[in-house]
Amino acid sequence: MNFFSLDNFNLNNKEMLNIILFGAPGCGKGTQAQRLAEHYDLYHISTGEVIRAEIKQGTELGKSMEGYISRGELAPDSIVVEMVRDYMKSHADKGCIFDGFPRTTAQAEIFDTLLAEIGSKVDVMIYMDVPEEELVKRILLRGKDSGRADDASEDVIRNRIEVYRAQTEVVAKHYTAQNKYSAIDGVGSMDEVFERLCAVIDAKRQ
């Protein structure tokens, strides 16, 4: 499989804005990603949603991913990135905000190569920093409505946060080396956090 095939790809996207948004479970990242996508006219890409769509459509990539999931294995980084590439290929008219992707250094390196091949790049990675106790409180509160078991156990929640931060740290180092990493205070009203995110993005665009 050629992970960097550019057939039928729109290459006129050098000025497009590509944002990576990271934040631990409970930080409000999904809500802010949707607001930023609307504000800057971007596509909002959540790898979970992309994976589910590929599986539902029965694509070759979806079948591959479904096989790994059914065996309880992690899919190779190249397959995850290829799924994102396919999404971008069919949504090539504007930039994207990537919701928690890439999650490993290998994914980030493959992703950088992919973007360079299509004449694009990551403009900024932003981490929404929220203290662990606040995150736990938010998720436990959310769990009362969601009914999800992983939103109701404090031990499970803390483990999810620890794993997420470990993943974020390695990707943050990758983009820090490129002078593309920023962190903002994720505590406050939705509007206050949104304004902080916009300030970082606007500064990077100048």
C-alpha positions in Angstrom: 0.0 0.0 0.0 1.4 3.4 -0.9 0.7 5.7 2.0 1.7 8.8 0.2 -0.1 8.4 -3.1 -1.3 11.8 -4.3 -3.6 10.7 -7.0 -6.4 13.3 -7.5 -5.3 15.3 -4.5 -5.7 19.0 -4.5 -2.2 20.5 -4.1 -3.3 24.1 -3.9 -3.5 24.1 -0.1 -0.2 25.7 1.1 -2.0 28.5 2.8 -4.5 26.2 4.6 -4.5 26.2 8.4 -3.8 22.9 10.1 -4.2 22.7 13.9 -3.6 19.9 16.3 -5.7 20.2 19.5 -4.8 18.1 22.6 -6.2 17.8 26.0 -6.9 15.1 28.6 -10.3 13.5 28.9 -12.7 16.0 30.5 -10.9 19.2 29.3 -13.6 20.2 26.9 -11.4 19.6 23.8 -14.2 18.2 21.6 -16.4 21.3 22.3 -13.6 23.7 21.6 -12.5 21.8 18.5 -16.0 22.2 17.0 -16.1 26.0 17.9 -12.6 26.5 16.3 -13.6 24.6 13.2 -16.6 26.9 12.7 -14.7 30.0 13.6 -11.8 29.4 11.2 -13.8 27.4 8.6 -11.9 24.2 9.1 -12.8 20.5 9.0 -12.9 18.9 12.4 -11.1 15.5 12.3 -11.6 13.1 15.2 -9.7 9.8 14.5 -12.4 7.9 16.3 -15.1 9.2 14.0 -12.9 8.6 10.9 -12.2 5.0 12.0 -15.9 4.3 12.6 -16.8 5.8 9.2 -14.2 3.7 7.4 -15.5 0.5 9.1 -19.1 1.4 8.4 -18.3 2.0 4.7 -16.5 -1.3 4.5 -13.3 0.2 2.9 -10.1 -1.7 2.8 -8.7 0.4 5.5 -11.8 -0.1 7.6 -11.6 -3.8 7.3 -8.0 -3.7 8.3 -8.8 -1.6 11.3 -11.7 -3.7 12.3 -9.5 -6.8 12.3 -7.0 -5.2 14.7 -9.9 -4.0 17.0 -11.5 -7.5 17.1 -8.2 -9.0 18.2 -7.7 -6.3 20.8 -4.6 -5.0 19.1 -3.4 -1.5 18.3 -3.4 -0.7 14.5 0.0 0.2 13.0 0.7 3.9 12.9 0.8 3.8 9.1 -2.8 2.6 8.9 -4.1 5.2 11.3 -2.3 8.0 9.3 -3.6 6.5 6.0 -7.1 6.8 7.3 -6.6 10.5 8.1 -4.9 10.9 4.7 -8.0 9.4 2.9 -10.2 11.8 4.8 -8.1 14.8 3.9 -8.0 13.6 0.3 -11.8 13.9 0.1 -11.9 17.1 2.1 -9.1 19.0 0.3 -10.8 22.4 -0.1 -9.8 23.8 3.3 -7.7 23.2 6.4 -8.3 20.9 9.4 -8.3 20.8 13.1 -7.1 17.4 14.3 -8.7 16.3 17.6 -6.1 14.4 19.5 -4.1 13.2 16.5 -1.3 12.3 16.0 -0.9 10.4 19.3 2.6 8.9 18.9 5.9 10.2 17.6 5.8 7.7 14.8 2.3 9.0 13.7 3.6 12.6 13.9 6.6 11.8 11.7 4.6 9.9 9.1 2.0 12.7 9.2 4.6 15.4 8.7 5.9 13.5 5.7 2.4 13.2 4.3 1.7 16.9 4.7 5.0 17.9 3.1 4.1 15.6 0.1 0.9 17.6 -0.4 2.6 21.0 0.1 1.1 21.5 3.6 2.2 21.4 7.2 1.0 21.5 10.8 0.8 25.2 11.9 0.4 24.7 15.6 -0.2 22.1 18.3 -2.1 23.4 21.3 -2.5 21.6 24.6 -5.4 22.5 26.9 -4.0 22.2 30.4 -6.5 21.4 33.1 -5.4 20.2 36.6 -6.1 16.5 37.3 -8.5 17.1 40.2 -10.6 19.3 38.0 -10.6 16.7 35.2 -11.7 14.0 37.6 -14.5 16.1 39.0 -15.8 17.0 35.5 -15.7 13.4 34.3 -17.4 12.0 37.4 -20.1 14.6 36.9 -20.4 13.7 33.3 -20.7 10.0 34.2 -23.9 10.6 36.1 -25.5 11.4 32.8 -23.5 9.3 30.3 -23.9 6.0 32.1 -20.4 5.0 30.9 -18.5 2.8 33.3 -15.2 4.5 32.5 -16.8 7.8 33.5 -17.9 6.5 36.9 -14.7 5.0 38.3 -12.2 7.4 39.7 -9.3 4.9 39.4 -10.2 4.3 35.7 -10.4 8.0 35.1 -7.0 8.8 36.6 -5.4 6.0 34.6 -7.0 7.4 31.4 -5.6 10.8 32.2 -2.1 9.4 33.0 -2.0 7.5 29.7 -3.2 10.5 27.7 -0.6 12.8 29.2 2.1 10.3 28.5 1.0 10.2 24.9 0.8 14.0 24.7 4.2 14.5 26.1 6.1 12.7 23.3 4.1 14.4 20.6 4.6 17.8 22.3 8.3 17.2 22.2 8.1 16.5 18.5 6.3 19.8 17.8 8.2 21.8 20.4 11.4 21.0 18.3 9.6 22.6 15.4 8.5 25.6 17.4 4.9 24.7 16.9 3.8 23.7 20.4 1.8 25.9 22.8 -0.2 25.3 25.9 -3.1 27.3 27.3 -5.0 27.3 30.6 -8.0 25.1 30.0 -9.8 26.3 33.2 -12.5 29.0 32.9 -15.7 29.6 30.9 -16.0 28.1 27.4 -15.7 31.6 26.0 -12.6 32.4 28.0 -10.8 29.2 26.9 -11.9 29.8 23.3 -10.4 33.2 23.4 -7.1 31.8 24.6 -7.0 29.2 21.9 -7.8 31.9 19.2 -5.0 34.1 20.6 -2.5 31.3 20.1 -3.8 30.5 16.6 -3.9 34.1 15.4 -0.3 34.7 16.7 0.9 31.7 14.7 -0.8 33.0 11.5 1.0 36.4 11.6 
